[in-house]
Amino acid sequence: MRFRTRAIHVGQKRDPATGAVVPPIHVATTYVLPAPGQAARFDYARSGTPNRTALEETLCSLEGGCGALAYSTGMAAIHGVTMLLSSGDHILAGCDIYGGTYRLFHKVLPASGIRVSLAPSTDIDRFAEALRPETRLVWLESPGNPLLSITDIKACAELAHRHGAWVVVDNTFATPVLTRPLELGADIVVHSATKYLGGHSDALGGVVVVSDRQLWERLYFLQNATGAVMGTLETFLISRGLKTLDLRVREQCRSAHRIAQFLANHPSVERVYYPGLDSHPGHELASRQMSGLFGAMLSFEVTGGSAEAQRVATRTRLFQLAVSLGAVESLIEHPATMSHASYDAQDRQAHGISDNLLRLSVGLEDPDDLIEDLEQALAEGGPV
Ligand SMILES: *Cc1c(COP(=O)(O)O)cnc(C)c1O
C-alpha cells in the first residue's frame, strides 16, 4: 500500500463489536487480567492502550520504522530519547534547532553530566571535527529551525555510525510526507505531533519512531518507567490528523513556495530562507531529500531591523501572531523574541538568527489571500 492509503488504513481497524469504521476511544485506565501474574495484551493504560497502539502502528508504517512510541508532548519524546544517555556522554547537534530542544540540551541535561555542543550540520567536514570520543548522539533537524537549513541526513548518519553514535532526526518540519530519515540511515525519528501530524492546533503530542527493535524496547522501558505517554483523546485526534497529512502537507508546500517567491521579489524583504528557492544553499540537496516539495515553513528578513519586523508581525490579519506551526491556520512569529528566545543571545547571533527575521507557518487558506495579507502588512504606512 502507498503512503496515503497506509495513513488511513494501517493500525486503524474497524471495531469488530459494532462495525464502526472509526475505532472507538477507549477511556479505561485498567484492564482485566486472566489470572494473577498472567500477562494480557493490555493491563494498565500508562503501559499501553488500544488507541495508542493503533496510532503507533500508523506512525511506524509512515516513517518506515520497526517500532513507534507516542508521548505526551514533543519535548517529552525528545527527553525520552536523551534518557538513553548517561553522565559523561556528549550530544552533537546542528545549529538551528528548535528553541525548546536547545533549552533542554543547554539548561537541563548538563545537571545530569551530559554535554552538548552545536556545530553546522550543513557542513559535513566542520560537523565531523566537532565529534568527540564521548559523542553518543548526533541530533539533526532538516529543514532547520528557524533558518530552514538543509542537512544531508545520509552523510551525517554514515559519519555518526563510523563514530559509534546514534543519529536522531527531529522530522517535525519535513514530516514523513517529504523526508523519511530512517530510510536515509537515521536510528531514531522524533516529532512534535502537535504540529503537522495533528495539523489542527488542537492536540499536544510527541512521537518517536526507531529503526531497531532493541532500541524500541529500551525506549519503551524508559517511557513506561517515567510516564510521559500521550493522552487518549490526543491519540484519537493525532490518528485522525494523519489521515489527511499527505494532502495537507502537499498543498501547504505549494502555497509556501508561491509565498517565498512573492517575498523574494518584495522590496522590503532583504532575504528569504526557503529551500525551494534556487538561491537557498541547500536547494539541490533538498530537491533530492524532500520528495520534490520543500516544506511549508519559511523565514524572511525585513528591511528596517527588529522594530520593523515586529511591526509587520502585528499587522498581518490572516497570519496570526503565535508560536507553533504545521496547522491549517497560517501563523507568523518573531524568532528572536518568541520561538528562539531561549537561545543565548550570542548563540542566536553566531548562528544567524537575526532580530529582523520573521518565520511563517503556511496553512491551508487560499494562497492568494495569504499573499494579499503579507502585501498589506509589508506596505509602508498602511493601516495598523
Ligand atoms: C514544537 C516542536 C518541538 C516540541 O514539541 P512540543 O509538542 O511543543 O513539546 C520539537 N521540535 C520541533 C521542531 C518543534 O517544532
The ligand as an ORCA input file, in Angstrom:
! r2SCAN-3c Opt
* xyz 0 1
  C       7.199     22.204     18.667
  C       8.449     21.467     18.382
  C       9.003     20.594     19.335
  C       8.416     20.416     20.726
  O       7.167     19.832     20.676
  P       6.012     20.088     21.785
  O       4.906     19.222     21.296
  O       5.714     21.541     21.771
  O       6.581     19.656     23.090
  C      10.149     19.911     18.975
  N      10.735     20.077     17.767
  C      10.231     20.905     16.837
  C      10.912     21.037     15.522
  C       9.071     21.622     17.106
  O       8.590     22.466     16.188
*
